Amino acid sequence: MSLAAHLSSRLINRCIYQLRLFFIALQFFTRVPAPRWVGFEPDWLRHAARYFPAVGMVVGVVTAGVYVLSVRIWPQPVAVLLSMIAGIYLTGAFHEDGLADTCDGLGGGNTPQRVLEIMHDSRLGAYGAIGISLMLVLKFVVLSSLPSYAVAMALLAAHPLSRLASTALIWRLLYAKADGKAKPLAQAMSTLEFCIATFTAILPVAVMYAVGWLSWQAIVAGSIAMVVGTLWLAGIFLRRIGGYTGDCLGALQQVAEVVFYLGLLAVITH
């Protein structure tokens, strides 16, 4: 085999491997099944977190698509609600469930061990019910308050960026449990892998800015709000349980998403 053919074969194999990682992440974080040819190796899941923001791109496209189609038929609040329902169905309420469990754990636990025990409990408590209810209402109100043209752009930007915030926890913090559903993802993430995640999250935002769909002021305001929210929650997780869990990743995704919308709204309405 010639050198050119060998290098070409290696490049193809690397691309296929990256595609496999993407589909593994898509299957883990959504209801979308991976094609049969993808296969599965336990080690792949450890590296699939780099494509968490790419999964957000898929969710963003679906939710924005539902909104754009719905708003042509019904008023904006109805279209926003249908978009939210589509996102929840697509992800299986994966992140919303993490938010509810995190609220229950942090609200009802006095020690790190007790917080983790409550998070692990599948029953929904008062803190979780209140937290998820307020989050969904806030998300609905903020999106409904945006100008109609900006909602789809907000969805396309916020879903990958908010998942980048969760990826940052995997990159910088330690997993706080001995086991758990997110444990396979919770191995040390390299800086290169985080850079891949960052590029994936920033790409749609950069495209929307380049074509004039989002102003730099709106992007900066939303990003600053998201960074502040991420640092605030990360500090709470470190102080209360010494790291993060899968529920914490879901909770941060939800918080980062909604504060990004709040940042956009603050700029666009002034």
N, C-alpha and C positions, 0 to 999 in steps of 0.2 A: 504494500500500500504506500502510495506517495505521501510526502509530508503534507501537501495541500489537502489530500483526501482524509488523512488522519486528523488534521486540525478541523476540517469541516465536520467530520463525524463527532468529534468532541464537542463542538459548538452546538450541534443538533441535540446531542444527549443532554447538555447543560440546559438548553431551552426547554426540552421535554421535562426535565427534573423541576425547573421553576414552574412550569405549567401544572405539574402534579401537585406542588406545594400550594399553588393558588386554589386548585379544586379541593384539596384537603381542607384548607381554611374555609372555603365557601360551604362545604358540607358540614363543618363543625359549627359555624356561626349562623347558618341559615337552614331552611328546610330543603334547599336545593341539593339533590343527590349528585355525587361525583360520577362521571362516566365510568363504565367498567374497566376501560383500558388504563385508567389511572392507577388502580391497584392500591395497596396500602402497606407501609412499613412503619412500625412504631416510631422510628427515629424521624420520619418525615414530619410528624405532628409537632415535634420540638422546634422545627425550623419554619413551620407554616405561619407563625405569628407575624412574620414580616409582611404578609399579605392581608393582615386584618384591615388596613385602610382600603385595600383593593376590594375587599368584600363590601366595605362602606360605599365604594363607588357603585357597585351593583345595586345596593339598597337605595342609594340616592337616585339612580336612574329610574328604578321601579316606582318609588314614591313620587318623584317629580313627574313621571309619565302619567301616573294615576291622577295627580292634581291637574295637569294641563288638559287632559281629556275631560275630567269632571267639571272643571270651571267653565267649560264651554256650554254646559247643560244646566248646572245648578249654581247657586250663590257661592261666594268664596268660602264661607264657613263650612258648608257641606263638602266642598271639594277638599278642604284641609282635613276634615274628619275622615273622609274616605282614604286620603293619602296616608294618614296615621294608621288606619286599620290595615291597609295594605302592607305597611312596614312591619307592623306587629305580627301579622300573619306570616310574612316572609321569614322573619327571624325567629318565629315561635315564641315571641315575648321573652327571648333569652336575656336581653339586657334589662328589661323592665322587671323581670323576676329577680335579677341580681340587685337592682336598686331597692326593691321591697325587702329582700333578706338583709341587705346592709343596713337599712333604716331600723329594722327590728333588732339586729345585733348591736348596733351602736347605741340605740335608744334604751335597750333593756339590759345590756351587759355591763357589769361593773369591773370585771377583770378580763384580760385578753382571752383566757380560756373560755369564760362564759360568753363573751362576744362571739367567738367562733362556734360554740355549741348552738347558740340561738340562730346564727346564720345557717348552720347545717340543717336545722329543723325546717321541714317543708311546710309547716303550718304558717299562715299569715297572721301576724299580730297587729295591734293597733298602730304602732309606729310604721310598719310596712304599708298598711292600708292607707294611712294618711299621707305618707311620703309619695307613693305611686299615684294616688289620686291627685294630689297637688301638682306633681310633675306633669301629668297628662293634661290637666286643665291649663297650666301655665304654657305648655307647648302649643296647645290649641289656640289660646288667646293671642299669644305672640305672633304665630304664623298668620292668624286671621287678621291681625292688625297691620301686617306688612302690606305694601302695595301689591296688587294681584300679580304684576309682572315679576316681582322679586321673590315670590314664594318658591318657585321652581329652582331659582338660582341658589336660594338659601339651603334647600334640601340637597342639591348637588354638592354644595361646598361643605355643609356641616356633617354629613354622614361619614365621609372619609376622614375629615379632620378630628372629629370626636373619637374615632377609633384609633387615630394616631395618639391621642392623649392616653388612652388605655394601654397602647403598646409601650408608651414611655414608662409605665409602671413596671412592665415586664423587664424592660431594659435596665432600670435603675434600682428597683426594690427587690427584696427577697420574698419568696412565697411563704406565707405564714402558717401553712398547714402541712402535716406530714403526708396527707393524700388529699384527693379531691378531683372533681371533674376537670379542672383547669391545670392539674398537676403536670400532664404531659407537655403543656405549652409553657410551663413556668420554669423552664431551664434557662440558664444564662443566655441572654440575647447579645450577640456581638454588635459592635458599633456599626459595622457594615450592614448588618441586617436591619438595624434601626434606620440607617440612611436610606435603604431601599423603601422602607415603610414611609419615611418622610417624603421622599420623592413622589411616591404613589399618591399620598394625601394632598400634596401641594399642586400636582399636575392639573387637576380639574379647576382649581381656583385660579391658577395662572392663565389657563385657557380662557376662563370667563372674564378675567381682567383684560386680557389681550383683545378680545372681541367687544369689549365695552359693556358687558352684562353686569359686572360688579365694579364699583369704584374702589380705589385703593383705600379710601377712608373707611368704607364699610368693611373691607377685608381686615384692615388693621384693628378696627374696633372689635370686631368679632373674635379675632385671634387673641387680642389682649385679654378679653373677657374669658376666653377659653383657657389661656395660660394661667390666669389668676385662679380660676376655678379648679384647675388641675393641681396647682401647688397647694391650694387650701385643703383639698381632699387628701392629697398624698400625705400632707402633714398630719391630718387626723388619723389616717391609716397607720402611719408609723408610730404615732403616740399611743394609739389604742391597741393595736395587735402586732406591731413590729414589722409590718410588711403589707402584703395584699393577698387576696383570694380571688377566685373566679367571680364571686359576687361583687367584689370591689371593682373589678374591671367593668362589669355591667353598669354599676352605679356611676362610675366616672364617665362612661360613654354617654349616659343619659344627661348628666349634669353638664358635660362639655358641650353637648349638642344644643341644649336649651339656652345656655349662656351665650353661645355663638349667635343664636337668633336674637337674643336681647341686645347684643352689641350692634348687629345689623340694624335693628329697629331704632336704636338710639341715634344712629347716624342718618338713616334714611328719612326719619320723620322730623329731622331738624335741618 
